[in-house]
Amino acid sequence: MSQSDVHRELVIQIVAELEARYSRISVVADLQQKPGDPVPPMIDGFRPDVYANLPTDPSASIIAEAKTDGDIDRPHTYNQITAFINYLARRSSGSFILAVTGCGADLAKTTLQFLYHDVRSASTGLSVYDGCDLWSLDPISGVIWHLS
């Protein structure tokens, strides 16, 4: 698989995970099947891979970004994630999910821990999806990860 195939598969997996966890969730992914299909909104100059709202709380959003192993530890990724977390912090509540391969999960967790300390938002949850499990950063300690 090429990197774009891996990225596409990560996006498909995180959409499936969100739809399995939340009934009636409204999800838009940056995977157009045909011209004119909806895409996630631009957020501070970046388009996330996945944007979702829960019907129970339309002001709560979930943003997910898929990254291949070589893209996790890049300034562009850091800037994207920072923009998404800052956007979510301006809403009543929200969650950011970084979707990666199993091999990239530890680096993804470390990256989000550093971001947690740089961009604190009590109303925004931070998670890593490793293709099998969803790991959430403990909002109190900012260092402990637990299965969601």
C-alpha positions in Angstrom: 0.0 0.0 0.0 1.2 3.5 -0.7 1.0 6.2 1.9 -2.2 7.6 0.4 -3.8 4.1 0.7 -2.7 3.9 4.3 -4.1 7.3 5.0 -7.4 6.6 3.3 -7.7 3.3 5.3 -7.1 5.2 8.6 -9.8 7.7 7.7 -12.3 4.9 6.8 -11.4 3.1 10.1 -11.9 6.2 12.3 -15.3 7.0 10.6 -16.4 3.4 11.2 -15.3 3.6 14.9 -17.2 6.8 15.4 -20.3 5.5 13.8 -20.1 2.3 15.9 -19.7 4.3 19.2 -22.4 7.0 18.6 -25.8 6.3 17.1 -27.1 8.9 14.7 -23.7 10.8 14.6 -23.3 13.1 11.7 -19.9 12.5 10.1 -18.3 14.2 7.1 -15.0 12.8 5.9 -12.5 14.2 3.4 -13.0 11.1 1.1 -15.1 12.3 -1.7 -16.6 9.4 -3.8 -17.9 11.8 -6.4 -17.6 15.5 -7.2 -19.9 17.6 -4.9 -19.8 15.2 -2.0 -19.6 17.2 1.3 -16.2 17.7 2.9 -15.2 18.9 6.4 -15.0 22.6 6.9 -11.8 24.5 6.8 -10.6 25.3 10.3 -8.0 28.0 10.7 -6.5 27.2 7.3 -6.7 23.4 7.6 -9.3 20.9 6.5 -9.6 17.9 9.0 -10.0 14.4 7.7 -13.1 13.9 9.7 -15.6 16.3 11.3 -18.6 15.0 13.3 -21.4 16.3 15.4 -23.5 14.4 17.9 -27.3 14.8 17.6 -27.6 15.1 21.4 -25.4 18.2 21.5 -24.9 20.0 18.1 -22.4 22.4 19.7 -20.1 19.4 20.6 -17.8 18.4 17.8 -15.4 15.6 17.1 -12.4 16.3 14.8 -10.2 13.4 13.7 -7.0 13.6 11.7 -5.3 10.6 10.2 -1.5 10.5 10.0 0.8 7.9 8.5 3.9 6.9 10.5 6.2 9.4 8.7 3.8 12.3 9.1 3.2 12.3 12.9 6.2 14.2 14.0 6.2 17.1 11.6 5.7 20.8 12.1 2.7 20.8 9.7 1.0 18.1 11.8 1.6 20.0 15.0 0.2 23.2 13.5 -2.9 21.3 12.2 -3.6 19.7 15.5 -3.1 23.0 17.4 -5.6 24.7 15.1 -8.1 21.9 15.6 -7.8 21.8 19.4 -8.1 25.6 19.6 -11.2 25.5 17.5 -12.7 22.8 19.7 -11.8 24.8 22.8 -14.0 27.6 21.5 -17.0 25.3 21.5 -18.9 24.0 24.5 -17.2 20.6 24.3 -15.4 18.5 21.8 -12.9 15.8 21.1 -9.8 15.5 18.9 -8.7 12.1 17.7 -5.4 11.4 16.1 -5.8 8.2 14.0 -2.5 6.3 13.3 -1.3 2.9 12.6 -0.4 0.7 15.6 3.3 1.4 14.9 2.7 5.1 15.3 0.6 5.0 18.4 3.3 5.7 21.0 4.6 8.7 19.0 1.1 10.0 18.5 0.4 9.8 22.3 3.7 11.6 23.0 2.8 14.3 20.4 -0.7 14.8 22.0 0.8 15.0 25.5 3.2 17.8 24.4 0.2 19.6 22.8 -1.8 19.1 25.9 0.7 21.1 27.8 1.0 23.8 25.1 -2.7 24.2 24.3 -4.7 23.5 27.5 -8.4 23.1 27.0 -10.5 21.6 29.8 -13.5 21.1 27.4 -11.5 19.2 24.8 -10.8 15.5 25.0 -7.6 14.2 23.3 -7.5 10.6 21.9 -5.4 8.4 19.8 -7.0 5.7 17.6 -4.4 3.0 16.7 -6.6 1.0 14.3 -7.9 -1.2 17.1 -8.3 0.8 20.3 -9.2 4.3 21.2 -6.9 5.7 23.9 -7.9 8.9 25.8 -5.5 11.2 27.6 -6.5 11.7 31.2 -7.6 15.4 31.5 -6.5 15.7 35.1 -3.0 14.3 34.9 -2.3 15.0 31.2 0.1 12.0 31.2 -2.0 8.9 31.7 -3.6 7.2 28.8 -6.6 4.9 29.2 -8.8 2.8 26.9 -12.1 4.6 26.0 
